[in-house]
Amino acid sequence: MEKTEAGERKKKNPGRFLILHSEVMSAPNSAERKACWDARDQLWKCLDYNGDKVSACQKYQSEFEGKCPAQWVKYFTKRRVYLKYKDKMQEQGFTPADGPQQPS
């Protein structure tokens, strides 16, 4: 194995891809998951209170990003958007877009 300028180990695999190993990520343990979920809940509560203004909840956003794996942050962020959309559809109902009408 060789070392790159950043001190990472690189290893060539048979598929001609270059793999960089800096550190192995492990799944969060129970306490880490709880801390992540609590940070997410605090952020969502702040966003609900402040009309989804991220700038008003920057402290909670930073805590959320610091306590959760990046992939979880991405997932929970998309999930919040979906849940807000779902609530809106349940409250207001579906309104089809104006467009060509299907013959009856």
N, C-alpha and C positions, 0 to 999 in steps of 0.2 A: 504494500500500500504506500501511496505517496501522500504528501501533505500539500495543500493549497496555500496560497498566501494568507488566507484567513485562519490557518491552522486546522482546517477541517480535513478529515481523512477522505481520500477519494479511492474508489475501487471500481475497476472495470468489470462489467458482467458480460456473460456470453451474448446478450442481445445487443451489444454495441452501445449501450446506454451508459452514461456516467452517473454514478450514485454519489452524492455527498452526504456524509454522516457528521452532523455536528453534535447532536444529542438525541437520545431516544425519548420520544414522548410516551408517557404512560397514561392510562385512563385515570381520571380524577377519583380519589377515594370518597367515602361517604361524607366526610366533613367538608371536602373541597366542593362536592356537588351541592351540598346544602348552602355553602357560602355563595356559590354562583347563583343558585335559585333565589336566595334572599336578595342579592344585589339586583337581579333581574326584576324581582317584585318591587323593590324600592324605586327602580328606574321607571317601571311602568306606572306605578302610583303617581310619581312626579309628573310624568308625561300626561296622564289623565287629568291631573289637577291643573296643569299649565297649558292645556289645549294642544298637546303634542309639540310644544316648542322645545327642541333639543337644547337650545342655548340656555334655557332656564334650568335645565337638569344636567348640566355639564359635569358636576361633581358625581352624580349618580351614574352617568354614562361612563366616566373614567373608571369608577369602581367596578362597574359591570364588566368592562373590557379587561380590567386587571385580574378579576377573580374567575373569569370563565375562559375556557379554551376558545381560540379564534373561530373555530368551526361552529361552536355552540352560539357565539355572539351572532354570527351570520344566520344561523337557524332561528334563534329566538326573535331576531329583528324581522325576518320574513314572516314568522308565525304571528307576530303582533299585527303586521299589516293585514294578513289574511283574516285574523279574528275581528279586526275593526271592520273590514269589508263584509264579513259574514254577518256581523251585528247590524250593519247598515241595510243589508239585503233583507234581514228578518224584520226590521222596523219599517222600512219604506217599501219593500217589495221590489221586484224586478221591473224595470222600465226598458222595453226594447228600444234600441236606437232607431232613428228614422232611416228608412232605406227602402229598397224595392219590396213591395208586398207580394207575398206568395198568393197565387190564385186559389180561391176556395173551392 
